[in-house]
Amino acid sequence: MTRFLDLVHPAAGTALMSEWLTGSAGRSRAAADAIAAEWAAAGTPSGRLAQHIFLDTDGTGLLFYAQWTGDEEHLAWARAHRAGTVSRVDTLVPGIERPGLRRTRLERSVVHDAERPAGVFVVTTLAAAEAESAVAPAPGLLAAHVHLTSGGDRAIVIGEWTDAAARTEAATGTDPFKRYTLHHAS
């Protein structure tokens, strides 16, 4: 599987994360394919550097990870085009829940093993002050990428793990997390 640093665009001023809850693997794939088709048909807007879709390993949703040159460029696109793009996807896959968009910036990456392939990406949200515990070496943790929310009080950590079992074994039971695999990158 692709490593996360292969997806990071060095010119990104903001990284956006949005979860879509679909309820099933079939609906998740249909929504992912529909939005990928929308992106391909519309072309790349000014300021968008990269867009990636991750499928939740339990089949119930998607995670979008988009990198833009800055918030202003994304907001201009969203005002002009988001409603039409999302409504076309909703016509094909009705009832998608969208808990909200998180504006972040990649603060740092800690790579423990650059050689082994990642089997799963794990997303954990925690207080920014607790991010250090999420990047500490652990059996099966290949790398951790700390994103700070725009307010700086929360951290979203994307961990690269050898497999889901290694992450589950390392879990302390106190931090909720979701597991994803890369579905589409552009």
C-alpha positions in Angstrom: 0.0 0.0 0.0 1.1 3.6 -0.6 2.9 5.3 2.3 1.3 8.5 3.6 4.4 10.7 2.9 4.0 9.8 -0.8 0.6 11.6 -0.6 1.8 14.7 1.1 2.2 17.8 -1.2 5.0 20.1 0.0 3.2 23.3 -1.0 0.1 22.5 1.0 -0.9 25.3 3.3 -4.0 23.5 4.6 -5.1 19.9 4.8 -8.8 19.2 5.0 -10.3 16.0 6.4 -13.9 15.1 6.0 -15.6 11.8 7.0 -18.7 10.6 5.1 -20.8 7.9 6.9 -22.5 5.6 4.3 -23.5 2.6 6.4 -22.1 -0.2 4.1 -19.1 -1.1 2.0 -21.2 -1.1 -1.2 -22.5 2.4 -0.5 -19.0 3.6 0.5 -17.5 2.3 -2.8 -20.3 3.9 -4.8 -19.9 7.2 -3.1 -16.1 7.1 -3.5 -16.4 6.2 -7.2 -19.1 9.0 -7.7 -17.0 11.7 -6.2 -13.9 10.6 -8.0 -15.9 10.8 -11.3 -17.0 14.3 -10.3 -13.4 15.4 -9.7 -12.3 14.0 -13.0 -15.1 15.7 -14.9 -14.6 19.1 -13.3 -10.9 19.3 -13.5 -8.5 20.5 -10.8 -9.6 23.8 -9.3 -7.0 26.5 -8.6 -5.4 25.9 -5.3 -6.2 22.2 -4.9 -3.0 20.2 -4.8 -4.2 16.7 -4.1 -7.3 14.8 -3.1 -7.4 11.3 -1.6 -10.2 9.0 -0.6 -9.8 6.4 2.1 -12.3 3.6 2.7 -13.1 2.7 6.3 -12.1 -0.9 6.9 -15.4 -1.7 8.6 -17.2 -0.6 5.4 -19.3 2.1 7.0 -17.7 5.3 5.6 -15.0 7.3 3.8 -12.4 9.7 4.8 -11.4 12.5 2.4 -8.0 14.1 2.7 -7.5 17.1 0.5 -4.5 19.4 0.3 -4.9 23.0 -0.8 -2.5 25.9 -1.1 -4.6 27.7 1.6 -8.1 28.0 3.1 -9.1 31.0 0.9 -8.7 28.9 -2.3 -10.8 26.1 -0.8 -13.5 28.4 0.5 -13.8 30.1 -2.9 -14.2 26.7 -4.6 -16.7 25.5 -1.9 -18.9 28.6 -2.4 -19.0 28.1 -6.1 -19.0 24.3 -6.6 -19.4 22.2 -3.5 -23.2 22.1 -3.4 -23.5 20.9 -7.0 -20.8 18.3 -6.6 -22.3 16.9 -3.4 -25.9 16.9 -4.7 -24.9 14.8 -7.7 -23.2 12.2 -5.4 -26.3 12.3 -3.1 -28.5 11.5 -6.0 -26.5 8.3 -6.6 -26.0 7.5 -2.9 -28.7 9.1 -0.8 -28.6 9.5 2.9 -24.8 10.0 3.4 -24.1 11.6 6.8 -21.3 14.2 6.9 -20.2 15.1 10.5 -18.1 18.0 9.3 -14.9 19.2 7.8 -11.7 19.6 9.8 -9.3 22.2 8.7 -5.8 21.2 9.7 -2.1 21.6 8.8 0.5 18.9 8.9 2.6 19.8 11.8 5.1 16.9 11.6 5.7 13.4 10.6 7.6 10.8 12.6 8.8 7.8 10.6 9.9 4.7 12.6 10.2 2.3 9.6 10.5 3.7 6.0 10.9 0.3 4.4 7.9 -1.9 5.3 4.6 -1.3 3.5 1.7 0.1 5.4 -1.2 -2.3 5.8 -3.6 0.2 7.3 -4.0 3.9 8.0 -5.4 4.7 11.5 -6.9 8.1 12.3 -7.0 9.2 15.9 -8.3 12.5 17.2 -7.0 13.8 20.6 -6.0 16.8 22.5 -2.9 18.5 20.9 -1.0 18.1 24.2 -1.5 14.3 23.9 -0.1 13.9 20.3 3.3 12.9 21.6 1.9 9.6 22.9 0.5 8.8 19.4 3.9 9.1 17.7 5.9 7.1 20.2 7.4 3.9 18.9 5.1 0.8 19.2 5.3 -2.6 17.6 3.7 -2.3 14.2 3.7 1.5 14.0 5.6 2.5 10.9 4.9 6.3 11.0 2.7 8.9 12.5 1.6 12.2 10.9 0.4 14.9 13.3 -2.1 17.4 12.0 -3.2 20.3 14.1 -6.7 21.7 13.8 -7.0 25.4 12.9 -7.5 26.3 16.6 -4.5 24.3 17.6 -6.2 22.6 20.4 -6.9 19.2 18.7 -4.5 16.9 16.9 -5.6 14.4 14.2 -2.9 11.7 13.9 -2.8 9.5 10.8 -0.8 6.5 11.8 0.7 4.0 9.4 0.5 0.5 10.8 1.7 -2.9 9.5 -1.9 -4.2 10.0 -5.0 -3.6 12.0 -4.1 -6.2 14.6 -0.9 -4.3 15.6 -2.9 -1.1 16.2 -5.5 -2.9 18.2 -2.9 -4.5 20.3 -1.2 -1.2 20.9 -4.5 0.6 21.8 -4.8 1.8 25.4 -8.6 1.7 25.2 -8.8 5.4 25.7 -8.4 6.8 22.3 -11.1 6.1 19.7 -9.8 5.5 16.2 -10.9 4.5 12.7 -9.0 2.4 10.2 -8.8 3.2 6.5 -7.2 1.9 3.3 -6.5 4.2 0.3 -9.1 4.0 -2.4 -8.3 6.8 -4.7 -5.6 9.4 -5.0 -5.5 12.4 -7.4 
